[in-house]
Amino acid sequence: MQDLAEGKVLSEAELEYVKIFSNLKNAEKAQQKAELKNSFSDAFVKELEGMGISREDIEGMQIRIGRSLYDA
């Protein structure tokens, strides 16, 4: 599970093992985390780090994009 969450490529046998011995929800969450980690914009990460936000902080970060009250 840890390797999957870190975005490491697993063999078919390892993936089947994960499916059999892990909770399906946890497996899906680990896969989503790996996909997000691998697709997250490096430029965005660098900009956040420039503001003093560490990579560890970024991993737990949730971003909500909404309409501002000041939008016309």
C-alpha atoms as one frame of an Amber mdcrd trajectory, in Angstrom:
protein
   0.000   0.000   0.000   2.795   2.397   0.888   4.552   1.844  -2.451   1.282
   2.429  -4.288   0.634   5.628  -2.336   4.129   6.864  -3.162   3.469   6.394
  -6.858   5.813   3.453  -7.377   4.972   1.114 -10.232   3.806  -2.249  -8.924
   3.840  -5.553 -10.761   0.572  -7.279 -11.590   1.208  -9.761  -8.769   1.786
  -6.933  -6.278  -1.386  -5.153  -7.422  -3.391  -8.345  -6.987  -1.915  -8.815
  -3.516  -2.944  -5.276  -2.597  -6.472  -5.905  -3.892  -6.803  -9.142  -1.943
  -5.331  -8.044   1.371  -6.376  -4.422   1.595  -9.592  -2.635   2.064 -10.830
  -1.545  -1.370 -11.435   2.005  -0.164  -7.866   2.300   1.134  -6.493   0.922
  -2.134  -8.489   3.455  -4.163  -7.406   6.294  -1.871  -3.737   5.293  -2.209
  -4.075   5.138  -5.983  -5.757   8.563  -6.121  -3.029  10.015  -3.913  -0.351
   8.593  -6.218  -2.093   9.989  -9.291  -2.416  13.421  -7.704   1.180  13.386
  -6.508   2.422  12.449  -9.975   0.266  14.993 -11.802   0.538  17.954  -9.429
   2.134  20.948 -11.132   5.802  21.393 -10.252   5.467  25.123 -10.913   2.613
  25.349  -8.395   4.611  23.393  -5.804   7.610  25.687  -6.298   5.405  28.750
  -5.918   3.960  27.419  -2.656   7.438  26.552  -1.394   8.454  30.128  -2.232
   5.709  31.276   0.154   7.130  29.078   2.908   4.751  26.116   2.508   6.669
  22.839   2.672   6.020  19.733   0.566   4.785  17.992   3.709   2.202  20.756
   4.196   1.171  20.502   0.552   0.409  16.761   0.856  -2.328  17.414   3.421
  -3.594  20.568   1.774  -7.112  20.891   0.443  -7.903  23.604  -2.056 -11.364
  24.955  -2.637 -11.992  27.070  -5.677 -15.096  29.157  -5.491 -16.585  32.389
  -6.548 -15.513  35.470  -4.676 -18.108  37.755  -3.127 -16.412  40.579  -5.005
 -16.857  39.019  -8.453 -19.247  40.918 -10.655
